[in-house]
Amino acid sequence: MSVVFKDIPKECITLNGLGINFAEFTCVHPTLAKLYLPFEKYYDPASTLLWMQDRPMIPIWACILYAVLIVIGRSYMANRPAYSWRKVLAAWNFSLSLFSWIGAFRTAPQLYYNLMTYPLRSNMCDNPAALYGSGSTGLWVQLFILSKFPELLDTFFIVIHKKPLIFLHWYHHITVLLYCWHSYVTTSPSGLFFVVMNYSVHAVMYGYYCEFIFSVHAVTAPSPFL
């Protein structure tokens, strides 16, 4: 079942590089368009998506390299004093929080609009390139997928600070990277739900970690290196 464009102005409907019609979110909602930059509008994800589909081993090799570097890094730090890169870590957490806040504000309105406009079957089964994967929302969905690679650097700070590296931490990074890549290249219709959820959680989580690093009042709190 195709997405219905009957209530959308014709000038808002365009064709992406995959030959799929989509409605540009900023055109459908001109009031919000003022908050978007020109490069976001009518973004075409086709070239990057096709490039990713042709290279399925990239996330696998990245995860293997990630695991090997964890072993090497912990071995290297075993008999060395821990680093204290508080400011660098705070800047890292702040940048991830800011990125996630922007991503959440770029994708959550689309999810809300889709849920209010299209039946549940369309949200769960229709082509994501038409529902949310193209245009301004599609850009931030694609950036979300690619962001799972730099997020692996979280573990670098754990290793150099000689903090406990729990199973949940590295398992989460590996499985989420693999899941996101696979879902994106196989065009999973329900992917936007996960994107919005993850963006929102990371926006708050990394912001909290950044604040915690410089907090002098906190007595106990979860580790900022998770």
C-alpha positions in Angstrom: 0.0 0.0 0.0 1.5 3.3 -1.1 1.6 6.5 0.9 -1.4 8.7 0.1 -0.4 12.2 -1.0 -4.0 13.5 -1.7 -3.9 16.1 1.0 -0.4 17.3 0.3 0.3 20.2 -2.0 1.8 19.0 -5.3 4.8 21.4 -5.0 5.8 19.5 -1.8 6.0 16.1 -3.6 9.2 15.2 -5.4 11.2 12.2 -6.6 14.3 10.9 -4.9 17.2 9.1 -6.6 15.6 5.8 -6.0 12.6 6.8 -8.1 10.3 7.1 -5.1 7.9 10.0 -4.5 8.1 11.6 -1.1 6.7 14.7 0.6 9.3 17.2 1.9 8.4 17.8 5.6 9.4 21.4 5.6 7.2 22.1 2.6 4.2 20.4 4.2 4.9 22.4 7.4 6.1 25.8 6.2 6.1 27.2 9.8 8.8 24.8 10.8 10.7 25.3 7.6 12.2 28.5 9.0 14.1 26.4 11.5 15.8 24.3 8.8 19.0 25.0 6.8 18.8 24.9 3.0 21.0 21.8 2.7 18.5 19.8 4.8 15.5 20.4 2.6 14.8 17.9 -0.2 17.9 15.8 0.8 18.3 12.8 -1.4 19.7 9.8 0.5 20.0 7.5 -2.6 23.7 7.7 -3.3 24.8 7.0 0.3 22.2 4.3 0.8 23.2 2.5 -2.4 26.9 2.8 -1.4 26.1 1.3 2.0 24.1 -1.5 0.4 27.0 -2.5 -1.8 29.3 -2.7 1.3 27.7 -5.0 3.9 31.1 -5.9 5.5 31.9 -2.4 6.7 30.0 -2.7 10.0 31.2 -6.2 10.6 34.9 -5.2 10.1 34.3 -2.1 12.2 33.0 -4.2 15.1 35.9 -6.7 14.8 38.4 -3.8 14.8 36.6 -2.3 17.8 36.8 -5.5 19.8 40.5 -6.0 18.9 41.3 -2.4 19.9 39.6 -2.9 23.2 41.8 -5.8 24.0 45.0 -4.0 22.9 44.0 -0.8 24.7 43.3 -2.4 28.0 46.5 -4.4 27.7 48.5 -1.2 27.0 46.9 0.6 30.0 47.3 -2.3 32.4 50.6 -1.0 33.9 50.1 2.7 33.1 48.5 5.4 35.2 45.0 6.5 34.1 44.5 9.6 32.1 42.4 12.5 33.3 40.8 14.0 30.1 37.8 15.5 31.9 37.5 18.5 29.6 37.9 16.4 26.5 35.3 13.9 27.7 32.9 16.7 28.7 33.3 18.2 25.2 32.7 14.8 23.6 29.5 14.2 25.7 28.3 17.7 25.0 28.8 17.3 21.2 26.9 14.0 21.2 24.1 15.5 23.3 23.8 18.5 21.0 23.8 16.3 17.9 21.1 14.0 19.5 18.9 17.0 20.5 19.0 18.3 16.9 18.3 14.8 15.6 15.4 14.3 17.9 13.8 17.6 17.0 14.3 16.8 13.3 12.8 13.3 13.4 10.2 13.3 16.2 7.8 15.7 14.4 7.9 13.5 11.3 7.0 10.4 13.4 4.2 12.3 15.1 2.9 13.5 11.7 3.1 10.0 10.2 1.2 8.5 13.1 -1.5 11.2 13.0 -1.8 11.0 9.2 -1.3 7.5 8.0 -2.8 4.2 9.3 -0.6 2.0 11.5 -0.2 -0.5 8.6 1.5 2.2 6.5 3.7 3.2 9.4 4.8 -0.3 9.9 4.9 -1.6 6.3 5.2 1.1 3.7 8.4 2.1 2.0 10.5 4.2 4.4 12.0 6.2 1.5 8.5 7.7 1.0 7.5 7.9 4.7 10.5 9.4 6.3 13.7 8.3 4.7 14.0 11.2 2.2 14.2 14.9 2.4 15.1 16.8 5.7 14.0 13.9 7.9 15.8 11.4 5.7 19.1 13.3 6.2 18.9 13.0 10.0 17.9 9.4 9.8 21.0 8.7 7.7 23.2 10.7 10.0 21.8 8.7 12.9 22.9 5.5 11.3 26.4 6.8 10.5 26.8 8.2 14.0 27.0 4.7 15.4 30.6 4.6 14.2 32.0 7.6 16.1 30.0 6.6 19.1 32.4 3.7 19.5 34.9 6.3 20.8 32.9 6.2 24.1 34.9 3.1 24.9 38.2 4.8 24.3 37.5 7.1 27.2 36.7 4.2 29.4 40.0 2.4 28.5 42.3 5.4 29.0 40.6 6.3 32.3 40.9 2.7 33.4 37.2 2.5 34.3 35.4 -0.9 34.5 34.3 -2.0 31.0 31.1 -3.8 31.6 29.6 -6.3 29.1 26.6 -4.2 28.5 28.7 -1.3 27.2 30.6 -3.0 24.4 27.7 -5.4 23.6 25.4 -2.4 23.2 27.7 -0.5 20.9 28.3 -3.6 18.7 24.7 -4.8 18.4 23.2 -1.3 17.9 25.7 -0.5 15.1 25.0 -3.8 13.3 21.2 -3.5 13.9 21.1 0.1 12.6 23.2 -0.6 9.5 21.1 -3.7 8.6 17.8 -2.0 9.2 18.8 1.0 7.1 20.2 -0.9 4.1 17.2 -3.3 4.1 14.9 -0.3 4.3 13.0 -1.3 7.5 9.7 0.6 7.5 9.6 0.9 11.3 13.0 2.3 11.7 11.9 5.8 12.5 10.5 4.6 15.9 13.9 3.4 16.9 15.6 6.5 15.6 13.4 8.9 17.6 13.7 6.8 20.7 17.5 6.6 20.5 18.0 10.2 19.6 15.9 11.3 22.6 17.5 9.0 25.1 21.0 10.0 24.0 20.2 13.7 24.1 19.4 13.4 27.8 22.0 10.8 28.6 25.0 12.5 27.1 23.9 15.8 28.4 23.7 14.3 31.9 27.2 12.8 31.6 28.6 16.2 30.5 27.0 17.9 33.5 28.1 15.2 35.9 31.7 15.5 35.0 31.9 19.0 36.3 29.4 18.6 39.1 30.8 19.1 42.6 27.6 18.4 44.4 26.8 14.9 43.2 27.4 12.2 45.8 26.5 9.1 43.8 25.4 8.7 40.2 25.8 6.3 37.3 29.1 6.2 35.7 29.6 8.9 33.0 31.7 6.4 31.0 28.9 4.0 30.2 
